[in-house]
Amino acid sequence: MELKLRLTDDGSHTLYRKDIDENYHSTHGAVQESEHVFIKNGLNYCHKALFKNHISILEVGFGTGLNCFLSYLYAKNNKVRINYSGLEINPLNDSIISQLNYCSNNQEQLIFNNIHQFEWGKWGSVSDFFKIKKISSSLQTCKFENKFDLVYFDAFGPRVEHQLWNKKWYSKIKNFLNDDSALVTYCAKGSVRRDLISIGYNVERLEGPKGKREMLRAST
Ligand SMILES: C[S@@+](CC[C@H](N)C(=O)[O-])C[C@H]1O[C@@H](n2cnc3c(N)ncnc32)[C@H](O)[C@@H]1O
């Protein structure tokens, strides 16, 4: 799996996977995309609109850990407690992770390193308000042990992974959602939206991050 580090328009890094000709994030800005789709329309929504202060998050596609890191910063600044489960089918190696430029000071870098150094498959504490378990498995094969309030659906898109974007896997997630929960994704494809609705999610089309017209939020 050949990966190349690339700068996006907001100055933050993404990774480019040559074999599938796909970036890990929007080239208009990795951090701006993550902040908009997952933090503002996911975590902030779950906290402020669903009134949750203790939030269990599942991320499908942990990748660089950017969404996890930004969730940690949100939790710290907003006094929220988070249990974070990160699913990843292809964990990245340390040499590529060490080149990512997501941190603005040494303290943040320590947290980012800490997130990546935890052993896979075990719960660890990044702080007293943020616990993490990284799971080296696919959504299709993993066995969940707890329920979730919020899902970051951030695998590669339907062009690359059409076998993942269907009702079977949206239902698997839905069975592990608490009441008043939400799934957010950067993908706004009509067939994805219709499939989510057909299995009982309430789906909103929201304004997309820079460079993209729409995104989806599916609630229970
Ligand atoms: C678009 S990238 C986003 C990664 C990550 N959220 C980030 O900010 O770096 C998609 C990630 O999903 C992972 N992935 C793809 N299919 C998956 C699956 N079926 N289950 C779990 N992870 C998957 C990929 O290996 C990749 O790391």
The ligand as an ORCA input file, in Angstrom:
! r2SCAN-3c Opt
* xyz 0 1
  C     -11.101      8.368      3.800
  S      -9.892      7.580      4.825
  C     -10.225      8.463      6.327
  C      -9.374      8.102      7.447
  C      -9.511      8.872      8.762
  N     -10.840      9.093      9.207
  C      -8.642     10.089      8.779
  O      -9.130     11.175      9.089
  O      -7.474      9.948      8.488
  C     -10.706      5.997      5.026
  C     -10.131      5.057      6.049
  O     -11.050      3.976      6.233
  C     -10.346      2.754      6.290
  N     -11.306      1.701      5.896
  C     -11.696      1.449      4.642
  N     -12.630      0.476      4.631
  C     -12.845      0.126      5.904
  C     -13.693     -0.831      6.519
  N     -14.491     -1.613      5.778
  N     -13.668     -0.941      7.863
  C     -12.813     -0.155      8.594
  N     -11.981      0.770      8.048
  C     -11.997      0.912      6.732
  C      -9.207      2.973      5.329
  O      -8.151      2.054      5.528
  C      -8.821      4.409      5.631
  O      -7.910      4.488      6.680
*
